């Protein structure tokens, strides 16, 4: 059985989970390729029996570059797929949306897996509620999922039309609706625009190299920023001189209210054993977001 893992990873968490899933698959089969989403051609998918796709959750759904990838897929003719994600507080529409996109292409989705992970939103604090994830236990769970999904795919092919029961975290209606509301157009209007400071830029080109959609070119005048943009804020988080900035004030003001909502949801899943607190939530300080921490680090 030829298997492929395709993933988009912003900070490395999804990549780590993908590698653990791959180890589980290799416990069952002797073949499992792994590729980043920007390093795979759609036509090459036809050589695989089982394909997994994973990414972080952005704005309570799949990142826009992942959606674009799935929408560009050729007809899958029933090929087995599975879906996995890393996320902070809320999964939202991620799984329903990804399943729908794949099924519209004729794929057969046979399983889903999710892992909590630390978040890197500039206007939210670090540590966050989910800091410390994914830990060794999360990686063991991902490896076990990989083993199970490889066995399931083989069993389905060998025995014919076995019933498939997809299980994944189901968010409350408010989060599902919020995910639907936050379209590209809405986010473009509501999120702060990026600003570039040519005087402090050291031309390391880290921002260009790490932009997942090649939306940055600082060599031209004026520099090109956010054309296109999936609002991952990777460029802002990695710039060593803080030369790409934004006005986070309005979003920072919303952080305490959002964190109250997030904790309520995490308490629910912690109660039924689906989440483990690795930090004391009472120590989280929403007035000390990541972007302020980075400013202090630069000043020191």
MODA-V898344 format. One record per residue. N is the residue number from 0. PHI is phi in degrees with one decimal (NA if undefined). NEAR is the number of other C-alpha atoms within 12 Angstrom. Layout:
# MODA-V898344
((N,PHI,NEAR) (N,PHI,NEAR))
This chain:
# MODA-V898344
((0,NA,25) (1,-92.6,27) (2,-125.5,40) (3,-132.8,40) (4,-112.2,42) (5,-116.0,41) (6,-146.0,42) (7,-118.3,42) (8,-129.7,37) (9,-83.5,38) (10,-119.8,27) (11,112.8,25) (12,-65.0,37) (13,-66.2,41) (14,-60.6,33) (15,-61.9,34) (16,-66.1,48) (17,-59.9,48) (18,-65.8,34) (19,-68.9,33) (20,-60.2,47) (21,-60.3,42) (22,-60.8,32) (23,-65.6,30) (24,-62.0,37) (25,-70.8,29) (26,-68.4,21) (27,-108.5,27) (28,-126.4,26) (29,-92.8,17) (30,-142.5,22) (31,-160.4,32) (32,-79.3,30) (33,-140.1,34) (34,-141.6,27) (35,-78.0,28) (36,-65.4,31) (37,-93.1,21) (38,-129.5,15) (39,-142.8,21) (40,-96.3,18) (41,-56.2,23) (42,-66.1,13) (43,-74.8,19) (44,-68.6,32) (45,-66.9,23) (46,-86.2,18) (47,-116.3,25) (48,-91.1,31) (49,-138.9,42) (50,-128.1,45) (51,-112.6,50) (52,-131.3,46) (53,-142.8,50) (54,-164.5,45) (55,-72.5,46) (56,-93.8,44) (57,-116.7,39) (58,53.8,33) (59,67.9,36) (60,-163.8,38) (61,-72.4,44) (62,-59.9,38) (63,-64.2,32) (64,-69.0,34) (65,-70.8,35) (66,-60.7,30) (67,-60.4,20) (68,-61.4,30) (69,-68.6,36) (70,-66.5,23) (71,-91.7,18) (72,-65.4,25) (73,-75.9,23) (74,-56.8,21) (75,-96.4,30) (76,53.0,19) (77,82.9,25) (78,-56.0,30) (79,-74.4,39) (80,-128.7,40) (81,-134.5,43) (82,-125.8,50) (83,-141.7,48) (84,-149.2,48) (85,-115.1,46) (86,-157.7,45) (87,-86.5,38) (88,-92.9,43) (89,-130.1,45) (90,-82.7,41) (91,62.1,37) (92,-86.6,35) (93,-51.6,41) (94,-70.1,41) (95,-57.9,27) (96,-68.8,27) (97,-65.2,41) (98,-60.7,34) (99,-62.0,21) (100,-60.4,30) (101,-71.9,36) (102,-65.8,27) (103,-65.5,21) (104,-94.4,24) (105,84.5,21) (106,-81.4,30) (107,-106.8,36) (108,-84.7,39) (109,-110.7,38) (110,-168.6,35) (111,-136.2,35) (112,-145.8,40) (113,-131.4,42) (114,-135.6,46) (115,-74.0,42) (116,-155.0,40) (117,-63.0,32) (118,-105.0,37) (119,-129.7,36) (120,-82.4,34) (121,-56.4,38) (122,-94.2,37) (123,-108.6,36) (124,-75.2,31) (125,-130.3,28) (126,-68.0,29) (127,-107.5,37) (128,-59.0,41) (129,-105.4,36) (130,-59.5,28) (131,97.5,25) (132,-96.0,32) (133,-78.6,34) (134,-104.5,24) (135,-58.9,15) (136,-65.4,19) (137,-60.1,30) (138,-69.2,31) (139,-63.0,23) (140,-64.5,25) (141,-65.9,38) (142,-64.8,29) (143,-63.1,27) (144,-61.6,36) (145,-58.6,40) (146,-63.5,28) (147,-66.4,28) (148,-70.2,39) (149,-66.3,40) (150,-67.3,26) (151,-63.7,31) (152,-61.2,37) (153,-63.6,25) (154,-64.4,20) (155,-62.2,23) (156,-68.1,21) (157,-76.7,12) (158,-108.2,12) (159,90.5,12) (160,-78.3,15) (161,-75.0,15) (162,-66.3,16) (163,-111.4,19) (164,-115.8,12) (165,-82.5,20) (166,-122.6,18) (167,-162.8,25) (168,-61.7,30) (169,-110.5,24) (170,-81.6,26) (171,-68.5,21) (172,-59.1,15) (173,-62.2,17) (174,-75.6,25) (175,-62.5,24) (176,-68.5,17) (177,-66.0,23) (178,-61.5,30) (179,-67.1,24) (180,-70.7,19) (181,-84.4,27) (182,-77.9,24) (183,-57.1,25) (184,-65.4,16) (185,-65.3,16) (186,-64.1,22) (187,-61.1,18) (188,-82.2,12) (189,-91.0,17) (190,-89.9,27) (191,-68.0,23) (192,-75.5,21) (193,-80.3,28) (194,-124.6,23) (195,-115.6,30) (196,-108.5,21) (197,-66.9,19) (198,-71.4,11) (199,-96.8,16) (200,-65.9,22) (201,-101.6,19) (202,53.7,23) (203,-83.8,19) (204,63.9,22) (205,-61.3,26) (206,-62.6,37) (207,-65.2,28) (208,-65.7,19) (209,-100.5,27) (210,-71.1,33) (211,-70.4,33) (212,-124.2,31) (213,50.7,24) (214,-95.2,26) (215,-131.5,33) (216,-145.3,26) (217,-93.2,29) (218,-83.6,18) (219,-96.8,11) (220,-126.9,11) (221,-76.2,13) (222,-60.8,23) (223,-95.6,21) (224,-127.1,32) (225,57.6,32) (226,-132.6,20) (227,-86.0,20) (228,-151.4,28) (229,-108.7,35) (230,60.5,41) (231,-91.9,37) (232,63.8,37) (233,-62.1,36) (234,-60.7,42) (235,-68.3,38) (236,-75.0,33) (237,-107.2,29) (238,-60.5,30) (239,-71.1,24) (240,-115.4,28) (241,55.2,33) (242,-82.7,30) (243,-112.9,38) (244,-133.4,33) (245,-155.8,28) (246,-86.5,20) (247,-88.9,27) (248,-50.8,19) (249,-60.7,14) (250,-73.2,23) (251,-61.9,28) (252,-65.0,18) (253,-85.4,18) (254,-57.8,28) (255,-59.2,22) (256,-64.4,16) (257,-63.0,22) (258,-69.0,30) (259,-63.2,20) (260,-65.5,20) (261,-63.2,27) (262,-63.7,28) (263,-59.2,19) (264,-69.2,28) (265,-67.9,30) (266,-61.6,23) (267,-62.9,22) (268,-73.8,23) (269,-67.0,19) (270,-65.3,14) (271,-97.4,12) (272,82.1,11) (273,-93.4,20) (274,-147.1,33) (275,-119.2,28) (276,-71.7,28) (277,-106.4,24) (278,-129.6,18) (279,-79.0,16) (280,-61.1,24) (281,-72.1,15) (282,-90.2,16) (283,-73.1,24) (284,-112.8,24) (285,-71.7,31) (286,-86.5,25) (287,-124.2,24) (288,-74.1,31) (289,-58.3,30) (290,-66.0,34) (291,-71.2,28) (292,-61.8,24) (293,-68.7,26) (294,-62.4,21) (295,-64.3,14) (296,-62.5,13) (297,-66.5,15) (298,-65.6,11) (299,-81.8,7))
